[in-house]
């Protein structure tokens, strides 16, 4: 069993230098460190503090200005980015604290809870993948980062290969001591998406595409059997014509939630990545995917040769599309569904959709 404390993760080998900068951020100390460690090492360490951790951590404006001037960092741009990510972390922390009963039902996690945390040993990073939040491309990027030269272009990796579990190592494959060490010392990040947009994306992909026969058999037949009156024998056998209203009814059915955990494609982010137990350094958003992704790569020290792949996907689920799907959902079912995903809305600062008919 794993007991996670309140430590802040640091993705930097110079832990001693990091400790000194945190505890003694005065200008004379910094000047001495430049002489001892050299500009490059100090720049790397301080940049990580400035970008990834708390930009307000005990460092005087005079010291910040000295460092910023010394190493040519553009203060406004970097500080704004750091503050944005600090706000996102604070939002998660505040939500966990305010909803401690529901968000932290268990004080400890088991290795089985860590199956979604992909580990990159070379760059000391951990990525919690969330299906339907660009996870295929992020898995491709992680394969480039962990492949040690085997891959150079993420988009050369076939999508189905990115989802082969043996191609990436996950945190649950380590010993308890190794897990705790990596959670304490590696940079951890995840990407999130507006919960109902992600849900509609999952429905469209898994239940409206004819090639997804495994989902039709595994879930479609069950949904039709439980939610459709007078279903035909063909529908009960194939499960390939599930309506969105039936999918929603299945999700809010107490029997569903008692029977087994949700499939990862519609499971809540807080249940997949456990942000109330694991303290993520960076929380990227699907709405700012390219910017946030390249920021992660910049912190990993690979931003000069590796960029996150972007391309216009005409079939992508949009807010307008999500609004249309919810038009035929009753206000009662909308309210019940919102309760299922409420913590994801709150933790990641997504407002209640305007199309919902909540009373």
C-alpha positions in Angstrom: 0.0 0.0 0.0 1.2 3.5 -0.8 0.9 6.4 1.5 1.4 9.7 -0.3 2.5 12.8 1.6 2.3 16.4 0.7 5.8 16.7 -0.9 6.2 18.8 -4.0 7.9 17.0 -6.9 11.1 18.2 -8.3 12.2 17.1 -11.7 15.9 18.0 -11.4 19.0 16.0 -10.5 20.6 18.9 -8.7 18.4 18.4 -5.6 20.9 19.9 -3.3 21.1 23.1 -5.3 17.3 23.1 -5.5 17.1 22.9 -1.7 19.5 25.8 -1.3 17.6 28.0 -3.7 14.4 27.2 -2.0 15.7 27.8 1.5 18.1 30.7 0.9 16.9 32.6 -2.2 18.7 35.8 -1.2 20.8 37.6 -3.9 24.2 37.1 -2.2 23.6 33.3 -2.0 22.6 33.2 -5.6 25.7 35.1 -6.7 27.8 32.6 -4.8 26.0 29.7 -6.4 26.8 31.1 -9.8 30.5 30.9 -9.0 30.3 27.4 -7.5 27.9 25.7 -9.9 28.2 27.7 -13.0 25.6 29.7 -14.9 24.1 26.8 -16.9 23.4 24.6 -13.9 21.9 27.4 -11.9 19.9 28.6 -14.8 18.4 25.2 -15.4 17.5 24.8 -11.7 16.1 28.2 -11.2 14.1 28.0 -14.4 12.4 24.9 -13.2 11.5 26.6 -9.9 10.2 29.6 -11.8 8.2 27.7 -14.4 7.0 24.6 -12.8 6.8 25.3 -9.1 5.7 28.3 -7.1 7.0 31.6 -8.5 6.2 33.3 -5.3 8.2 30.9 -3.1 10.1 33.2 -0.7 12.1 34.9 -3.4 12.4 38.6 -3.2 11.6 40.8 -6.3 15.2 42.0 -6.2 16.6 38.5 -6.3 14.2 37.5 -9.1 15.2 40.6 -11.1 18.9 39.8 -10.6 18.4 36.2 -11.9 16.1 37.3 -14.8 18.6 39.9 -15.9 21.6 37.6 -15.3 20.3 34.9 -17.6 18.2 36.9 -20.0 14.8 35.4 -19.1 11.8 37.4 -20.1 10.1 37.9 -16.8 6.5 38.7 -17.8 6.1 35.7 -20.1 7.6 33.1 -17.8 5.9 34.4 -14.7 2.5 34.5 -16.3 2.9 30.9 -17.4 4.1 29.8 -14.0 1.3 31.6 -12.3 -1.3 29.9 -14.6 0.0 26.5 -13.7 0.1 27.4 -10.0 -3.6 28.5 -10.2 -4.5 25.2 -11.8 -2.7 23.3 -9.1 -4.3 25.4 -6.4 -7.7 24.7 -7.9 -7.2 21.0 -7.6 -5.9 21.3 -4.0 -8.8 23.5 -3.0 -11.3 21.1 -4.6 -9.8 18.1 -2.9 -9.9 19.8 0.5 -13.5 21.0 0.1 -14.7 17.6 -1.1 -12.5 15.5 1.1 -15.1 12.8 1.7 -15.9 12.1 -2.0 -12.5 12.9 -3.5 -10.4 11.0 -1.0 -12.4 7.9 -0.1 -9.2 6.1 0.6 -6.1 7.5 2.2 -3.8 5.2 0.3 -3.4 3.9 -3.2 -2.3 0.5 -4.4 -0.1 -0.2 -7.4 -3.2 -1.2 -9.4 -4.3 2.4 -9.2 -1.2 3.5 -11.1 -1.8 1.8 -14.4 -2.4 5.1 -16.2 0.9 6.7 -15.1 3.5 6.3 -17.9 7.1 6.6 -16.8 9.9 8.2 -18.7 13.2 7.3 -16.9 15.5 9.2 -19.2 13.8 12.6 -18.6 12.4 11.8 -15.1 8.7 12.4 -16.1 5.4 10.7 -15.3 2.4 11.2 -17.6 -1.1 10.2 -16.5 -3.0 9.5 -19.7 -6.7 10.2 -19.9 -8.5 8.7 -22.9 -10.1 11.2 -25.3 -7.7 13.9 -24.2 -5.0 13.6 -27.0 -3.6 10.5 -25.2 -2.7 8.8 -28.5 -0.4 11.6 -29.5 1.0 11.9 -26.0 1.7 8.2 -25.9 3.5 8.6 -29.3 5.6 11.4 -27.8 6.4 9.3 -24.7 7.5 6.5 -27.1 9.9 8.9 -28.8 11.2 10.1 -25.4 11.7 6.6 -24.0 12.7 4.9 -27.3 16.4 6.0 -27.1 16.6 6.8 -30.7 14.2 4.2 -32.0 11.7 6.9 -33.0 12.2 10.5 -33.9 8.8 11.6 -35.3 5.8 10.9 -33.2 3.4 10.8 -36.2 5.4 8.0 -37.7 4.2 5.7 -34.9 0.8 4.0 -35.9 -2.0 4.8 -33.5 -2.6 1.2 -32.6 1.1 0.7 -31.7 0.9 3.7 -29.3 -1.8 1.8 -27.4 0.2 -1.5 -27.1 0.8 -1.7 -23.3 4.3 -3.2 -23.6 5.6 -0.2 -25.5 5.5 2.0 -22.5 6.3 1.3 -18.8 3.7 2.3 -16.2 4.2 3.1 -12.6 2.4 0.0 -11.3 5.3 -2.1 -12.7 7.7 -0.8 -10.0 8.3 -1.8 -6.4 6.7 0.2 -3.6 9.9 2.0 -2.8 10.6 2.7 -6.5 7.1 4.1 -6.9 7.4 6.4 -4.0 10.8 7.6 -5.2 9.5 8.5 -8.6 6.4 10.2 -7.3 8.5 12.3 -5.1 11.3 13.2 -7.5 9.9 13.0 -11.1 7.9 15.7 -12.9 4.3 14.6 -13.1 1.7 15.9 -15.5 -1.7 15.1 -17.0 -4.1 16.7 -19.6 -7.8 17.3 -19.0 -10.8 18.2 -21.1 -14.3 19.6 -20.5 -15.9 16.6 -19.0 -19.1 16.4 -21.2 -17.2 17.1 -24.4 -14.9 14.3 -23.5 -17.9 12.1 -22.8 -19.6 12.8 -26.1 -16.2 12.2 -27.8 -16.0 8.7 -26.2 -19.6 7.9 -27.1 -19.1 8.9 -30.8 -15.9 6.9 -31.0 -17.0 3.8 -29.3 -20.7 3.5 -30.2 -21.2 5.2 -33.6 -18.3 3.7 -35.4 -19.0 0.3 -37.0 -15.5 -1.0 -36.5 -15.7 -0.9 -32.7 -17.3 -4.3 -32.4 -15.5 -5.1 -29.2 -17.2 -2.1 -27.4 -20.5 -3.0 -29.0 -20.3 -6.5 -27.7 -18.9 -5.6 -24.3 -21.0 -2.6 -23.5 -23.5 -1.9 -26.2 -25.4 -5.2 -25.7 -25.5 -4.6 -22.0 -26.8 -1.0 -22.4 -29.5 -2.1 -24.9 -30.6 -4.9 -22.6 -31.0 -2.6 -19.6 -32.1 0.7 -21.1 -34.2 -0.2 -24.2 -37.7 -1.4 -23.9 -38.8 -4.0 -26.6 -35.3 -4.2 -28.1 -35.0 -6.4 -31.1 -33.1 -9.6 -31.0 -30.6 -8.1 -33.5 -30.0 -5.1 -31.3 -29.6 -7.3 -28.2 -27.1 -9.5 -30.1 -25.0 -6.7 -31.8 -25.3 -3.7 -29.5 -24.1 -1.5 -32.3 -26.9 1.1 -32.3 -26.8 2.5 -28.7 -28.4 6.0 -28.5 -26.7 8.7 -26.5 -29.8 8.9 -24.2 -29.3 5.2 -23.4 -25.6 5.7 -22.8 -26.4 8.4 -20.3 -29.0 6.3 -18.6 -26.5 3.5 -18.3 -23.9 5.8 -16.7 -26.2 7.2 -14.1 -27.8 3.8 -13.2 -26.7 2.9 -9.7 -26.4 -0.7 -10.8 -23.8 0.2 -13.3 -21.6 1.9 -10.7 -22.0 -1.0 -8.3 -21.2 -3.6 -10.9 -17.8 -2.5 -12.0 -15.6 0.6 -12.5 -16.4 2.7 -15.6 -14.4 1.9 -18.7 -11.4 4.2 -18.9 -12.8 6.1 -21.9 -15.6 7.6 -19.7 -14.1 7.2 -16.2 -13.6 10.4 -14.3 -10.2 12.0 -14.4 -10.0 12.1 -10.6 -10.5 8.3 -10.6 -7.9 7.6 -13.3 -5.2 9.9 -12.1 -5.9 10.4 -8.4 -5.0 14.1 -8.2 -6.1 14.3 -4.6 -3.4 11.7 -3.7 -0.8 12.5 -6.3 0.4 16.1 -6.6 0.8 16.9 -10.3 3.4 19.6 -11.2 1.6 20.5 -14.4 -2.0 20.2 -15.5 -2.5 20.8 -19.2 -5.8 21.4 -20.9 -7.2 20.1 -24.2 -8.3 23.6 -25.0 -4.7 24.9 -25.0 -3.2 21.5 -26.0 -0.4 22.7 -28.2 0.8 25.5 -25.9 0.7 23.3 -22.8 2.2 20.3 -24.4 5.2 22.2 -25.8 5.6 23.8 -22.3 6.0 20.3 -20.8 8.5 19.4 -23.5 10.4 22.6 -22.8 10.6 21.7 -19.1 11.8 18.2 -20.0 14.7 19.8 -21.9 13.6 18.4 -25.3 11.7 21.4 -26.6 14.4 22.4 -29.0 14.1 19.2 -31.1 10.7 17.7 -30.2 7.3 19.4 -30.7 3.9 18.1 -29.9 2.2 16.9 -33.1 -0.8 19.0 -34.1 -3.2 18.7 -37.0 -6.7 19.8 -37.8 -9.1 16.9 -37.2 -12.4 17.6 -38.9 -14.2 14.9 -36.9 -13.2 16.3 -33.5 -16.0 16.7 -30.9 -16.7 20.3 -30.3 -18.7 22.3 -27.7 -21.4 22.9 -30.4 -21.6 19.2 -31.1 -21.8 18.4 -27.4 -24.7 20.9 -27.0 -26.7 19.1 -29.7 -26.2 15.7 -28.0 -27.6 17.0 -24.7 -30.7 18.5 -26.2 -32.6 15.2 -25.9 -31.4 14.4 -22.3 -34.0 15.1 -19.7 -33.2 17.7 -17.0 -33.3 15.0 -14.4 -30.7 12.9 -16.2 -28.6 15.9 -16.9 -28.5 16.7 -13.2 -27.6 13.1 -12.3 -24.9 13.0 -14.9 -23.4 16.2 -13.7 -23.2 14.8 -10.2 -21.2 11.8 -11.6 -18.6 14.2 -13.2 -18.9 17.1 -10.8 -15.5 16.7 -9.2 -13.9 16.8 -12.7 -15.7 20.1 -13.4 -14.7 21.6 -10.1 -11.1 20.4 -10.0 -10.2 21.6 -13.4 -12.2 24.8 -13.3 -14.8 24.0 -16.0 -18.0 25.9 -15.5 -21.5 24.3 -15.7 -22.4 24.1 -19.4 -24.9 26.7 -20.4 -27.0 24.1 -22.3 -27.7 22.1 -19.1 -31.3 22.3 -17.8 -30.3 22.1 -14.1 -33.0 23.0 -11.6 
